[in-house]
């Protein structure tokens, strides 16, 4: 369904990274799964439904488990599904098809340049996901889960972003491709914009912040 405009214009924007400022992460996950297992849904089913792998993911995203140890656990689970994989470099391989979404990057950059407070709020999978991206040109504040010990959809990570921006939660808009993350933000009164495709999302941002796109 197309994105819809919230009732009143917000004063600040919080945005996810992977899946919003990049192409769809699940497309990359599924391409990798299809290559190594034959079932395109193996990686995401392990991350979301396998209790041990999911807990390792949570611990990694919160900075309690290193990338190397998380890769060890995920590789073991993949090998149990019949994949011939090595742990080292596993996340880079899984994320290999993720690319910047240039339309969204440009839109967020325009918001930032126009003086709209912007915070990146991201659950980090891997240590290299943001490499090559000039976050300073996009955001006033960068809140990455492993650096603050909190992850989406827990409300604390959003609160940290709002506090660092100096904007009340009810005056913020959160852009995310996953509805549970928007639900977590909503518990603080942060309005949500569900990102499905860049054209629809940018159209909403143009309506909300016309001066940034004039």
Helices and strands as residue ranges (DSSP letters): E 12-15, H 25-36, H 42-49, H 51-61, H 67-80, H 90-94, H 102-113, E 117-122, G 135-137, E 141-144, H 145-148, H 155-165, G 169-171, E 172-176, H 179-186, E 191-194, H 198-208, H 210-213
